Amino acid sequence: MLASNTNLYIFIMVLIILISSFYLISIKSMEKYRNIYNTDNYIDNFKAISFSPVILINDNFLTDEECSHIINLAEKSFSPSQVTSGENDVIDKNSRSSYSASIDSAYDDTIRLIEDRVSKLVGVDKGHIEPLQVVRYTKGQQFKPHFDFFDIKTDESRLKSGQRIHTFLIYLNTIPENYGGATVFPKRNIRIYPKKGRAVYFKNGFENGETDSLTLHGGEPILQDNITKYAVNIWIRNKKYI
Ligand SMILES: O=C(O)CCC(=O)C(=O)O
């Protein structure tokens, strides 16, 4: 009787030790996860939310005035967004149904200052920046997951200006969380909500020309009537943009 009680006691102790170790290990791994997403990984006021691919966020990258200024500049020239298809740009409403407008580099002092800011951050000459591309989405409009970099097999002529190594996607207005319009990185299960002035930086490739397929990303459809999402893309090449 005594022996079987002792065995039972040992069994319960082992069980308790196993359960608590499992619990401690899961807390530890959650902490590691939390570290990446919430805490101290700041670079120049950008918070790292992923290291592979590199995705950084700065909630106060543009002022309210800069956001309104960019929307006003773009408003007159929106046309259906296009996607690259080999050597051509084509409208493909199935994958990208938003509207876009291009703003020439250094169009005015506001644009010049923003370009100064991004080129300093990535340490690349301003001449590598493409004309800014403003995007506008209304109900149902979206950009399905895609890459910003070019395909070296099919996009040879575009690569004369080098590869798109850096993307800054900056939201020009705020969309409430359940109204759609988030930017998603499906391979990393990351979802970022549009907030006025918030910049999302991601690194599409490396200086040696290799590209990072983990940067697959898209803009989810807007779910509500009377909601418009505005954002601006700033793409930076690894060569002078011509
Ligand atoms: O609108 C978004 O959230 C994503 C936009 C985008 O990926 C693009 O315009 O290339």
The ligand as a Tripos MOL2 file, in Angstrom:
@<TRIPOS>MOLECULE
LIG
   10     9     1     0     0
SMALL
NO_CHARGES

@<TRIPOS>ATOM
      1 O1         -2.3210   49.5900  -50.3130 O.co2     1 LIG1
      2 C1         -1.6180   48.7880  -49.7350 C.2       1 LIG1
      3 O2         -1.7910   48.5090  -48.5550 O.co2     1 LIG1
      4 C2         -0.5100   48.1120  -50.4850 C.3       1 LIG1
      5 C3         -0.1050   48.8930  -51.7070 C.3       1 LIG1
      6 C4          0.9270   48.2220  -52.5220 C.2       1 LIG1
      7 O3          1.3920   47.1810  -52.1830 O.2       1 LIG1
      8 C5          1.4130   48.8470  -53.7510 C.2       1 LIG1
      9 O4          0.8230   49.8350  -54.1960 O.co2     1 LIG1
     10 O5          2.4000   48.3110  -54.3210 O.co2     1 LIG1
@<TRIPOS>BOND
     1     1     2 2
     2     2     3 1
     3     2     4 1
     4     4     5 1
     5     5     6 1
     6     6     7 2
     7     6     8 1
     8     8     9 2
     9     8    10 1
@<TRIPOS>SUBSTRUCTURE
     1 LIG1         1 GROUP 0 **** ****
